[in-house]
Amino acid sequence: MSAVILALCAGAVIGLALGALGGGGSVLTVPALIYLLGFTPVAATTAGLIIVGVTSATALSAQARDGHVRWRTGLLFAAAGTGPAMLGGALAGRLPAAVLTLAFAVLAAVAAVRMLRPRTPRESGAPVRAGRAAAAGAGLGAVTGVLGVGGGFLAVPALVDVVGLRMRAAVGTSLLVITVNSFAALAMRAGTAHGLDWAVIGPFAGAAILGAWDGRRLSAKLPGATLQRVFAVVLLAVAGWMFVDGVV
């Protein structure tokens, strides 16, 4: 199977997960680039930022039209993560491939466990702690910068539990945060973007954008909890594979 066809298939699946779950699907982008398309870990995390950034920006426009983006909150949250995202982007190019692979395996496992664990919603009217919100934004930025993922599985819970947004507003606002962090990290990765296979990245990103639209329709037909559990199991398997690959 050609690399372009693999890129189209992988992008469609990841976009479907993003659209259906409102976050978390992008964590499969880097493994797909490494194990299906032959990218090195450094190149995959850079390409992942491009794909996640473009896909998130496109999805953001749709959420904004529906009135689900809290611009002031999102920009403040993203501001806390911009510096860490840029530092993480600069650091990623200096890390050994095995370290990036192991770090990504841990991240994927954390994402899967978080999806499987029942969440307790933040009490309505509870005060927002600025320090916690800033720390959450900074942590998300660092993860985005180093590992090339959007971090929707971290951003959405943080915006709900720490900032106090409702779920729909949190999903829309998280796309703004992810977009800002992704392009901030890319600004520090100019050296690692040289030699990327754009003939693969372009179809991958295009298929992800189209898949996200189908995912939104799928989420209206199937229980969200069921979709999340299935995705979490797949993510755990990917985490296990990457951990073994990183160690061996």
N, C-alpha and C positions, 0 to 999 in steps of 0.2 A: 504494500500500500504506500502511495506517495506521501511525502511530508505534508503537502498542501491538504490532501484529503484527511490525514490524521489531525492536522491543525483545525480544520473545519469541524470535525467530529468532536474533538476535545473542547473547542470553544463553544459549541452548541450545548454540550452537557453542562459546562461550567456556567454559562449564561442562564440555562434553565434553572440550575440550583440557586443562583443569585436572585433571579426573579421570583422563584417560588418561596424562598426562605427569607428574603430581605437582608441577607448577609451571610457570610461563611463560605459561599461557593468559590470565591476567589482564592481561598487557601489551597485549592487543588490546581491552580494555574501553574505554579512553579514545579510541582511534581510531574505534571503533564509535559511541560517543556523539557524537563531533564530526562524522563524515562521513555517518553513516546517520541520526542523530537530531537533528542541528542544534544541539548544545550548543556553547557557547563553550569554548575551551581551559580557562579557569579553572573554569567550571561542570562541565566534563567530568572534570577531575581530582578535584574534590570529590565528584561523584557516583560516580566510580570508587572512591574510598575507602569509600564507603558500601556499594557492591556487593561489593567485594573483602572488606571487613570482615565483612559478614553471611555471605557464602559461605564464607569461611575458618573462621568460628566454627562454622558448621553442619558442615563437613567435619571440623573438629577433634574434635567430639563423637564422630563415628564412629571416627576414628583412636584416640581415647582408649579407647573400648570395646575395641578390638583390642589395646591395650597398646603402641601404637607412638609414644607421646608421652613424651619425657624432660622432665618438668616443670621440674626444677631447672635443667637446662642451658638449656632454652628461655627461662625467665624471666630468667636471668642474661644470655643473649644479647640478649633483648628490652630489658633494662634499659639496655644500652649504646646502644640505638637510640632509646629513648623521647625523650630530649632533642633529638637531631637531627631526629626525626620531627616534634616539635612546632615546632621552629624552621623546618623546611622547610614545614610547613603554613602558618605565618604568612607566610613569604616568598613562597609561590606566588601569593597574591592580589595581590602588588605587582609581579609580573613581567609584561612585555608578552606578548600572546598569541603573537607570532611566536617569542619566546624559548622559551616553553613547548613550542611545536610542534617547534622544532628540537631542543631537549633530548630530547624524547620520541623523535624520529626516531633520534637517536644511541643512546639506550637500547635501542630495538627492534633496531637493527643489531647492537649488542653482544650482546644476548640471542640473536639468530639465529646469529651467529658462534660463540658459546659452545656452542650446541646442535650445530652441525655439527662442532666440533673434538673429536677423541677426548680423553678425560680420563684422566689417570694417577691411580689411587687412592692415597690416603695410606697409607703403610706402617703395618701393624698394630703397635701398641705405641709408635709415635713420640710423643714428648712434645707436649702441647698448649701452645702459647704464648699466655699470657693476653693479651698485647698485641695479637697478631694477631687473636684472637677478638673482643676489644673493638673493634678497628678495623673488622673485618668487620661487627659488629653496628651500629656507629655509621653506617657507610656505607649499609647497608641501610635504616636508619631515615630517613636523609636522602633517599634515593631515594623511599621510600614517601611521605614528607611533601610533597615538592615535586611529584612527578609522579603521585601517586595510584594507584600500582600496588603489588601485593603483594610483588613481588620474589622469588617462589619460585625463579626461575631463578638468583638470586644466593644465596638463603638455603640451598637444598639443597646446592649444592657447598661452601659455606662450612662447613656443619655436618658434612659428610663429610670434607673435606680439612683444615680448621683444627681443628675440635673432635674429629673422629674417630668420629662416629656411623656406624652402618651405614645403608644407603640407606633402608630402610623406616622406621627411627626418625628419620632426617633429614627425610623427607617429612612425617611426623606432627608432629615438633617444629617444623618450619618454619611450619606452620599456626598454631601458638601465637604464634610471633614475628610473623607477618604480622598476626594479629588484634590483638595489643597495639599494634603500630606504627600500624595503620590507624586505630584509635580514638583513639590519642594525637594523631595528625595532625589528625583531625577536630575534636578539642577546640579547636584553634587556628584553625579555619576557619568559625566560626559566622557570620561576616559573608558568606562566599561561599555558604552554604547557602540563603540567602534567595532565594526565587523559583525553586527547582529544581522540575522537572516530576516530581512523585512518581507520577503516573499512568503514567509511562514507567519510572522507576527501579524501582518495585515489581515489575512484570512481568519486567523485565530480571533483577533479582536472583533472583526465583522460578525463572525458567527456567534460570539458571546453577546454582542449587542442584540442581535435578532433573537437569540435564545432567551434573553432576559424578558423580552416581551411575551413570549410563549409561557415562561415561568409564572408571570403574573396571572395569566389566565388559568394555569394549572392550579395555582394556590387557591383559586376560588372554587375549584371542584373537588379537591382532596383535602382531608384534615391536615392542618399544619403540623400537628404533633407527629403524625405518621411520617410525613415527608422528612421531618427533622430527625427522627430516629433512624430512618433508612440512611440518610446522608451521614449521620454520626458514625454508624457502623462502617460505612465505606471509608470515612476519614480515619478511623482507628486502624483499619487495614493498611492504608497508605502510610500512616505514622509508623507502624511496625516495620513495613518494608524499608522505609527510609532510615530507620534506626539501625537495622541490620546492615544496610548498605554503607552507612556512615562508619560503623564499627569495623566491619570487615574490609 
